[in-house]
Amino acid sequence: MALSSSCSSSSSARSFVNEIEMVSGMTLAKKKKTKSKAWIYFGLRVDENGQVIEANQDHPVCRKCGAAVRVKDGNTSNLFQHLRDHADLFATISTECHSGTRERTKTQLTLESSIVRATKYPRGSPQAKELTCAITYFLAKDAMPLYTVEKQGFQHMISKLDSRYEIPSRKVFSSQEIPALYLRVRNDIIEQLKQVKYYAIMTDLWTSGSCEPYITLTVHYIDGEWSLELKCLDTVALFANHTGDNIADCVTDVLSNWELDIKNAVAATTDSGANVIAAFRTLDLLRISCFGHTLDLAVKKGLSSPMIQRALARCCSIANVFHRSWKKMRDLKEKQQLLGLPEHKLKNNVSTRWRSVYKIIDRVIEQQQAISAVIAEDRKYLYEMPTDDELNVLEKVLEVLKMFTI
């Protein structure tokens, strides 16, 4: 039966928290997973098995008067409106809601807390050190330019992540933080290498884009857990003549700087340059030719045939026609769409990489129809197109090179 309206307001809420109860001949269950206080005074009709009746879910029943109130999509506005008819219940729920509001307002920042939030971290504080170390790691790990820390976008992002942190200047990173990170990593690697008895090395000489000569040395070893490890120890400028003796001295110096005894080196992998061969003969160290470098030399030797060079020159020439003109690129895309071809751009050739030869030939053959359609509309470039014989040569070269790209 319906609950008596004579109950005091202080005990009203407690009397409505039962999971299942009888109201006006109906069995009601408490609604689960709800935050609204209005549902304390309403229940859902259940069947004889205690299961909520699906059809009545949108019509909860007031536990005081037994009236059904329609709700839509969980909206409790109608429930609160109905409670206005029961002054004692409505006064109780209003008091509870008001109390919750007051509790939330207590979390408002005090003046002291606001001042603290507006104050930057001291440079030597743990928070500032941790964030500075994280930025230093980011710059070093991703090889980012140092002026990144001065960019407005980066500074804006850091201010949003932690407004109290002030990014140090670019000079601080270059003269203090990055050298300190290098020393930490170096000391850690040296401690690891002290546990290594035997190791192998790999080295290569190369020239930068600004025409400066360098030598890079990597060490390979198996650790105590039988895991193959490698560490790139150093990349140093080698402005002296690249004779065998100078290369040998450079390799010895790098290993010594990392506290490694060259007598414990079991082998070295290098290219097949005469000066490099002489260097490791001087060091009396087993030298193994790099397979990738040997393969590169073999492929380049095969591509040196005059017939292949002529056909390849045509490929590069027709690719340059499209790279120099945005109109041609636009027309190529239109023809690709009409012919149902992949919308790929033509590749450029890199003389020092035979893989680029494979890519440029593959792309020209793939887009042959679209290229011909564009050139047919501007016949002044017709002479740039490979002939049928040259296309046959390119297809055979592509078939051979494909075996080496796996």
Secondary structure, 3 states (H helix, E strand, C coil): CCCCCCCCHHHHHHHCCCCEEEECCEEEECCCCCCCHHHHHEEEEECCCCCECHHHCCCCEECCCCCECCCCCCCCHHHHHHHCCCHHHHHHHHHHHHHHHHHHHCCCCCHHHHHHHHCCCCCCCHHHHHHHHHHHHHHHHCCCCHHHHHCHHHHHHHHHHCCCCCCCCHHHHHHHHHHHHHHHHHHHHHHHHCCCCCEEEEEEEEECCCCCEEEEEEEEEECCCCCEEEEEEEEEECCCCCCHHHHHHHHHHHHHHCCCCHHHEEEEEECCCHHHHHHHHHCCCCEEECHHHHHHHHHHHHHCCHHHHHHHHHHHHHHHHHHCCHHHHHHHHHHHHHHCCCCCCCCCCCCCCHHHHHHHHHHHHHCHHHHHHHHHCCHHHHHHCCCHHHHHHHHHHHHHHHCCCC
